């Protein structure tokens, strides 16, 4: 019983940390550390963490675009249909590296939205 209470308390304490958005600086540092590991990086859980961060940003971005269209307002950008907007990791990392170090405290989501807005402006 006590063990469950301690585990529950730990989960509650860790929940706000898990809910925090990853910054661009953290993302770039993790990506650089993975690159330095070479093939051993394939075993790192950080690969999934970075992939999930970008995936979540992409889903949020797509949802915002669709919500604007459904509301009859102009979307922030006009990316191709889902599955056709191919963005490779090198291109995304290069974009994130252009962000001045003083501004890399922004979330990956914010940086991703900016990247996509510039890449797929509406005609």
C-alpha positions in Angstrom: 0.0 0.0 0.0 2.8 2.4 0.9 4.7 1.5 -2.2 1.6 2.5 -4.3 1.3 5.8 -2.5 5.0 6.6 -3.1 4.7 5.6 -6.8 1.5 7.7 -7.1 3.2 10.7 -5.6 6.2 10.4 -7.9 3.9 10.2 -10.9 2.1 13.4 -9.8 5.4 15.1 -9.3 6.7 14.1 -12.7 3.6 14.9 -14.7 4.2 18.7 -15.0 7.7 18.0 -16.2 6.5 15.6 -18.9 3.9 18.2 -20.0 6.5 20.9 -20.6 7.3 21.7 -24.2 10.8 20.9 -25.4 12.8 24.0 -26.4 14.6 24.3 -29.7 17.9 24.4 -27.7 17.1 21.1 -26.0 16.0 19.6 -29.3 19.2 20.6 -31.1 21.4 19.4 -28.2 19.7 16.0 -28.2 20.0 15.8 -31.9 23.7 16.7 -31.8 24.3 14.1 -29.0 22.6 11.4 -31.1 24.6 12.3 -34.2 27.8 12.0 -32.2 26.8 8.4 -31.2 26.7 7.3 -34.8 24.9 4.0 -35.2 24.7 3.5 -31.5 22.1 6.3 -31.5 19.6 3.9 -32.9 19.4 2.3 -29.4 18.7 5.6 -27.7 15.2 6.5 -26.5 16.0 10.1 -27.5 15.3 9.2 -31.1 11.7 8.5 -30.3 11.5 11.5 -28.1 12.6 13.8 -30.9 10.4 12.1 -33.5 7.4 12.3 -31.1 8.1 16.0 -30.5 8.0 16.8 -34.2 5.1 14.5 -34.8 3.1 16.2 -32.1 4.0 19.7 -33.6 3.0 18.5 -37.0 -0.4 17.1 -35.8 -1.1 20.3 -33.9 -0.1 22.4 -37.0 -2.4 20.4 -39.3 -5.3 20.6 -36.7 -4.9 24.4 -36.6 -5.0 24.6 -40.4 -8.1 22.4 -40.6 -9.8 24.4 -37.8 -9.3 27.6 -39.7 -10.6 26.2 -42.9 -13.7 24.7 -41.1 -14.3 28.1 -39.5 -14.2 29.7 -42.9 -11.1 31.8 -42.1 -7.8 31.9 -44.0 -5.3 29.3 -42.8 -1.9 30.5 -41.6 -0.3 28.5 -44.5 -1.2 26.1 -47.3 0.7 22.9 -46.9 0.0 20.0 -49.3 -2.4 17.3 -48.1 -1.4 15.1 -45.2 1.3 12.6 -46.2 2.5 14.7 -49.1 4.5 17.4 -47.1 7.8 15.7 -46.9 10.2 17.3 -44.5 13.5 15.5 -43.7 15.3 15.8 -40.5 18.3 17.6 -42.0 16.1 20.3 -43.4 14.3 20.8 -40.2 17.5 20.8 -38.1 19.1 23.3 -40.5 16.0 25.6 -40.0 16.2 25.3 -36.2 19.9 26.1 -36.3 19.1 29.4 -38.1 17.3 30.5 -34.9 19.6 32.8 -32.9 20.8 31.2 -29.7 19.0 33.8 -27.6 15.7 32.8 -29.1 16.1 29.0 -28.9 14.2 29.0 -25.7 11.0 28.9 -27.9 9.2 25.6 -28.1 9.8 23.1 -30.9 6.1 23.6 -31.7 6.5 27.3 -32.2 9.7 26.8 -34.3 8.0 24.1 -36.4 5.0 26.3 -37.0 7.2 29.1 -38.2 9.2 26.7 -40.4 6.0 25.3 -42.1 4.5 28.8 -42.5 7.6 29.9 -44.5 7.8 26.6 -46.4 4.2 26.5 -47.5 2.8 30.1 -47.8 -0.7 30.4 -49.3 -0.7 31.6 -52.9 
